[in-house]
Amino acid sequence: MDELKKYRREIDTIDEKILLLLQKRFGVVEKIGIIKARTHAPIKDKKRMKELYKKRMKIAKKYNLPPKLVKNIYRDIIRWSMDKEKNAGLHYI
């Protein structure tokens, strides 16, 4: 049981790092939203999204991660990011 607890603590530590990085990512996204509002750039950039997915799939393959899982994770991250950009832009105006 001690071995199980050890690995669960390790997972907890990894999860906290993932969430910290996600929080940092959303901080950058907010800055991007302000820039987009200031320059009247569209929130949704299909070309950028296509490039992002392609790069993330390449990284997923490199680390032997299921592409569908990675795509689903990034689909949600991108959806939340676009909402965050919109909100940041509203605060800028």
Backbone hydrogen bonds, N-H to C=O, Kabsch-Sander energy under -0.5 kcal/mol:
donor,donor_aa,acceptor,acceptor_aa,energy
5,K,1,M,-2.4
6,K,2,D,-2.2
7,Y,3,E,-2.1
8,R,4,L,-2.3
9,R,5,K,-2.4
10,E,6,K,-1.9
11,I,7,Y,-2.3
12,D,8,R,-2.4
13,T,9,R,-2.2
14,I,10,E,-2.3
15,D,11,I,-3.0
16,E,12,D,-2.1
17,K,13,T,-1.9
18,I,14,I,-2.4
19,L,15,D,-2.4
20,L,16,E,-2.2
21,L,17,K,-2.3
22,L,18,I,-2.1
23,Q,19,L,-2.3
24,K,20,L,-2.2
25,R,21,L,-2.4
26,F,22,L,-2.4
27,G,23,Q,-1.5
28,V,24,K,-1.8
29,V,25,R,-2.5
30,E,26,F,-2.0
31,K,27,G,-1.4
32,I,28,V,-2.2
33,G,29,V,-2.5
34,I,30,E,-1.8
35,I,31,K,-2.2
36,K,32,I,-2.9
37,A,33,G,-2.2
38,R,34,I,-2.5
39,T,35,I,-2.3
40,H,36,K,-0.7
40,H,37,A,-0.5
41,A,36,K,-2.0
45,D,43,I,-0.5
46,K,44,K,-0.6
49,M,45,D,-2.6
50,K,46,K,-2.4
51,E,47,K,-2.2
52,L,48,R,-2.8
53,Y,49,M,-2.6
54,K,50,K,-2.1
55,K,51,E,-2.6
56,R,52,L,-2.8
57,M,53,Y,-2.4
58,K,54,K,-1.7
59,I,55,K,-2.1
60,A,56,R,-2.6
61,K,57,M,-2.3
62,K,58,K,-2.1
63,Y,59,I,-2.0
64,N,61,K,-1.4
65,L,60,A,-3.2
70,V,66,P,-2.1
71,K,67,P,-2.8
72,N,68,K,-2.4
73,I,69,L,-2.4
74,Y,70,V,-2.6
75,R,71,K,-2.2
76,D,72,N,-1.8
77,I,73,I,-2.4
78,I,74,Y,-2.8
79,R,75,R,-2.2
80,W,76,D,-2.5
81,S,77,I,-2.5
82,M,78,I,-2.7
83,D,79,R,-1.8
84,K,80,W,-2.4
85,E,81,S,-2.7
86,K,82,M,-2.4
87,N,83,D,-2.4
88,A,84,K,-2.5
89,G,85,E,-2.4
90,L,86,K,-1.9
91,H,87,N,-1.7
92,Y,88,A,-1.2
93,I,89,G,-1.8
